[in-house]
């Protein structure tokens, strides 16, 4: 929303600026995400419902509510004993943006999910109505706004993510249509229990084959046992969700402030309970030397495209996708509301002991998987549309011989008299003669 700020305008007048100065400020309250492909979510956990308005969706795409519902069903509560028992169908209603026969119009798409099983008395009829839950958003929301939605946590509840996941289902479809791009996440770690997953080979069916959403069956059993143990103690537990994006074209992102991994980090860190983000090898890469960490290039013998031998960069270099799998890791803290007694304070500053009531996830990770997928998909569609607008508005008419060799897993080299190139590369490799480069960087 763009508004005129009188105080700032008056300040410019006092400084001698022209009285005809036109000034606008863009005001944001943290409920919208994206630039071209943009969502705004709304609603509270114990209100009438929650939803999203998606703007910037391309027209002429066939869309059904069932396609959106698939991802919402993976996010909804009450799926298993290791998620919150709140019983919600989370049935989506698409109330604008489609023709009568389900074709996108290019206008805003509004989607609504009505709340059915909220129990506000779990919050209002006990100490939780006045006491802040440790490490929850209760205290900070109150400090910021001077008022808060006590029942269900309002906008700080993971129920807000329904709108993201609904819009993310549409983003997922667009990515699939554009370049067969797949966005798949899984639980890679619960506390100290890790997993061994082939990022090139696992499927959504593998992920959803167990209640913890880890495609490593042996690790999944140990994860579930750990969550059960913690759940029975009235406690909670955290871990890591890994997201892999396949078939991403090279070129998405920007060199400076709009780096692709920077926007992915913002997207994923905006999810409730997210506390850490890594791209590629992340912090583990700090233990390596440059020689060990660098992803060496080679020419794919099948496609002729430029590829990397390893993927420690996680598919992003210099803030721009390089055509390899994008791999990110998102760390989630243990759920704040637990059934054990904790010391805290009330709104008026009295020290009390609080034991959480209500229905809460002992571990957010299984339901965080579709949330991470949604935010990654939304970010990629936004960057894809920005790439189309800036760099592909006009076709590259340069001769094929002077264009850079295509980059990435799905790229294919157009025959550009490449035999001489192949020979020169082969000869250099055979002679093991490195190309001498002088690099002068700050």
N, C-alpha and C positions, 0 to 999 in steps of 0.2 A: 504494500500500500504506500503510495507516495503522497506526502502531506507537506504543507508550507509551515515552517517553523518561524513564528513571529520574533522570538527572542534572538535567534541567530541573525535574522534580517535586520533587526534593530542594532545589533552589534556592528554589522557592516556599515550601517548608516553613520554610527558614531565614529567609525574609523575613516569616514570620508568617502565611502563608496557611493556610487550613483543611486538615487532614490528609485531608479527604474530597474535596479538589480533584481533578477529573477533567481530564486533559490529554492531548491527542493531537497528534501532529505528522504531517503528510503528507510522506512521504519519496519523492523522485523521483530516478531515476538517468538521466534523459534518454532513455529508450527509448519513451516514450508521448507521444501528441499528441492534442489534442481534449478536449472536456468532455462533450458528450452523444453525439456521434458520434466515437468514440475508438479509436485504433489503438495497438498495442504491437508493435514489430518485434523480431526476434531472429535470431541466427545470425551466423556469421563467414564471411568470403570463402572460406577454404579449409577450412571445417568440413564437416559432412555435408550441410548445407543452410541455407537462410534462409527466413524467412516472417514472417507477421503474424497477430495476433488482432484482429479488428474487432468492437467492441462498440457497441451502440446502433443497429444497422441496423434499420429498420422491418420488421415482418413482412409476409408475403403478397406479396412481390415475386418474380417469376419470374427466376431467375438461372442462367446456364450457365457452365461453365468457359471456353468459347470466347469469351464476352464479356470475361472477365478476360484471357484469353490475347492478345487483340488488342493491348492496351496493353503487355503484357510483351514481345511481339515487337518493338514499336517501341523498347523500352528495351534489349533484350538485346545482348550483345557480338557481334563478328564480322559485323556487318551490311555493312561496306564497308572499303575500304583506309584510310579516315580514322578508323576506330574501332579499339579493341583487338581483336586477332585471337583472343582467347580464344573457344573454340568451345563455347557453351552453348545448349541448346535452351530452357532456362528454362520447362520445362513445369510448369504449376501443378497442384497437387492441392488440392481443396477438401475438407477433412476434418471439418468440423462446421458447424452452423448452417443446413443445408438439409434439406428433406424428400427422400424418395427420388425424387420427380419434380421437384426443383429449385425449391422455393418456400422463401423465407427464413422462418425460424422466429421471428425477433426475438431469438434467443440468439446468443452469440458465434460469429462466422464465423472459422475458422482455415484459413489457406492456407499451403501448403508448396511450395517449389521446391528440388529436390535439386541440389547441386553435382556436376558430372560431369567437368570438364576443368581442375581446379586442378593447378598444378605447383609444389608447395611448395619443390622443390629450387632453383627460380629465386631464392628468398629465403634458404634455409637453408645452401646450399653455397657461399657467397661472403661478401664483406664486408658485404652487406646484413643479415646476421644480427646484426651488432654495431654497425654504423654507422647513424646517423640520416640519413634523406633530408632535404635542405634544404627547408624550407617544408612538409614533410609533418607528419602528426600523430604520427609515431614518437616524437619527443622529449617532446611534451606528454602523450601517453598514459602513457609511462614515468614521467614526473614525477608524474602524478596517481595511478596505480594501483601503481607499483612493479613492474609486469609488463606485457607486451604480447604480442599475437598477431603474431609477426614475419611469418609467411607470409601474403601477400595484404593485410596491413594490418588484418585482423580487422574490427572494427565501423567503422573509418574508411574502409573500401573503399566505392566506389559500389555494390557488390553488395548492401549493406544496403538500398538503395532499392527492391529488388524488392518488399518488403512494402508499401512506400508506394504503388507503382504498381498493385499488385494491389488494394489497398483503394480507391485512387483510381478504378479502373475501376467499382467499385460506386457510389462517390459520383457519378461522371459519369452513370451510369444514373438515379440518384435525381433529379439536377438536371434531366435531360432529361424525366423523367416529370412533375416538378412544374410547370415553366413553360417547357419547351423551352429550357432554359438550355444554352448551348454554352460549353465551355472549350477554347480553342485557343491553342497557343503556337507560336512559330517562332523561328529564329535570325535576329535583326535586325542583328547586327554581328559580324564576326570581325576582331579587332584594329582597324584603322582603316577597314575596308571596311564601309560601311553599306548600307542597302537602302531601297527605296521600296515599301511595302505598304499597301494599303487595308484598314484594320482592320475595316471593315464587310463586306468582300466575300470575303476569302480563305477557303478551305476546308481541311480536313485533307488532302484529296487534293492540293491545291496544295502544302502543306507537305511531304508525303512524296514529291513528284514528283522530288526529287533527294536525293543522299546527305548534303547538309549541312543539309537541312530549312529552306530559305529559299524562300518563295513568290515571290520576285523572281528570275526565271531568270537575268538578266544578272548581278545581284549574286552569285547562287549560284555561277556559273562562276568568278568572281574569288575568292570565298571558298575554293572547293575547290582552286584553283591555289595559293593562299597556304598552306593547310594541307598540301598535298602538298610544297611547298617546305620548310616547317618540319620535316615528318615525315622527309624524306630527310636532314636534318641531325642527326637524333637529338634533336630539340628538341620543344617543345610551344607551344601558343598558346591564348589565351582570347578572350572576347567577351561578347555580350549575348543573352539570350533574352527576347523580349517575349511576354506572355500577355494575351489578350483574352477577356473573358467577356461574352457577349451574352445579352440577355433576362433580366437580373437584376432582380428586383422591388426597389422602393425599400423601405428600412426595415431592411436587414440591418446589424448592427453595434451599437455602443454609443458614448456620448459621451465617455467618459474613458479608462480603462485597457484596455478591450476594443474599442477602435476597430477597424473592419474592416481598414484598411490596416496597423495594428500587428500584427494576427494574421496577415495575409498576409505581412508582412515576416518575422515569426518563422518561418512555415512555409517560405518560400522560402530564407531564410538558413540554415536547418538542412540544406539539401541540400549534399552534399560539393562543395567548390571554389567555392561561392557567396561572393562578397565584396562585393556591393553590391545595393541595392534602391531602386527609384524607383516612386512611385505617380503616375500622370498625367504631367504635364510634369516632375515631379521637380526636379532641380537646374537645369534649363533655365528653370524658372519664376522662379528668383531673379533672372534678368536682365530681367524684365518689371516694369511698374508694376501696381498693383492694377487700374486700368482695363483694361489689356491682358490681364491674367491672369484676371479674373473671367469666369465663364461666365454670360452673361445669360440670363434666363428668357424663355420665350414660350409661347403656347398652341398646341399642335399642332392645325391646322385639321381634320385627319382624325379624331383621337380625342378632342379636347377636353382632353387631359391636359397638365399642366405639364411642359415640356421645357427643355433648355438648348441655346442656339445653338451653343456650342462644348463641348469636353470636356477642357479643360486639367486639371480636377480628377481625371480618370481614373475617373469614375463614383462617386466617394466624396467626401462633404462632411461635415465635422464628425464623421468616423469612421463615417458611416452611408451605405449605398448610396443613390444618388439615381435609380436606374432607367435610367441611361445605361450604355454599355459600361464595364466595369471594365477598365482598362489598367494593367499593371505591367511593369516591366523588371527583370531579374535579371542582374547581372554575374558572370561566372565567370572565375576566374584560370586561367592556364596549368597543365596537369597538373604535379604536383611531380616525379614520377619520369620522368627523361629519360635518354637514352643518352649524354650528354656528361659529361665529368669535372667534378666539383664538389668544393670543399673542405668538409669536415664533421668531426665528431668521433664517437668510439665511445662506447658506454655507460659505459666506465670513464674517459673523458676524454682519450683519445688523438687527436691531430689526424691525419686521414687524407684521402686522395682517394677519392671514390666515383663509380663509373659505374653507373647504374641498370640492372638486369637485369629480365627478365620481359616480360609483354605489357601494354601500357598505351595509353590513348587519347592520340594527339597533340593532340587537341582534344576536350574533353568536351561541347561544345555540341550536336551532333546527338542524343546520347543524353540530354542534360539536358532536351530539349523535353518528353518524356512525364513526366519527374520533376516539372517545374514545373507541368504540367497537373494531375498527381495531387495535389500539395500545395495548389494553389489550389482544386481541387474538394473536397477534404477539409475545408478551412477553410470554404467556402461552405455545405456541408451542415450542418456544426456550427452555424454562425450561423443558418441557416434553421430548424433545430430549436429553437434557443434563442429565436428570434423567435416561433415558433409557441407555445412554452411560456409566454412572458411576455406577449406583446401580442395573441395571437390565441386564447388559451384561452377567452375570452368574446367573443362577437361584438359589434362596435360597433353599438349600438342608437340612436345619435344620428340625428336626421333628416338626410337627405342634404344639405339646404341648409346645414347648419352644419358638415359635415365638410370637411377640407381637400381641395382639388381633387386628383384622383389624379396621382401623380408618376411620370414615367418613360416609356421607349419602349414598353413592353408594356401600360401602364395605359390604361384607357378611362373617360371621364367618364360617369357615369350622368346622364341628363337630370334636372337639378335646378332647372328653371326658369332655365336658364343664359342665356337670351337677354339678360336685363338685364345679366348679367356680361359677356357678349360685347360688348354695346353700350358698356358703360362702359370696357372695355379699349380698344376700337377708337377711342372718342372721345378718350381720353387720348393714344393713340398719334398720332392725327391732329393733335391740338393740340400735340404734342411737349411736354406739360407734365409734367415729372417729379413723382412723388409725393414730397412733403416728409416726411422722416423724421428724428427726433432719436434718435440711437443713443448710449447711454451704456454703454460697456464699459470694463473695467479695462485 
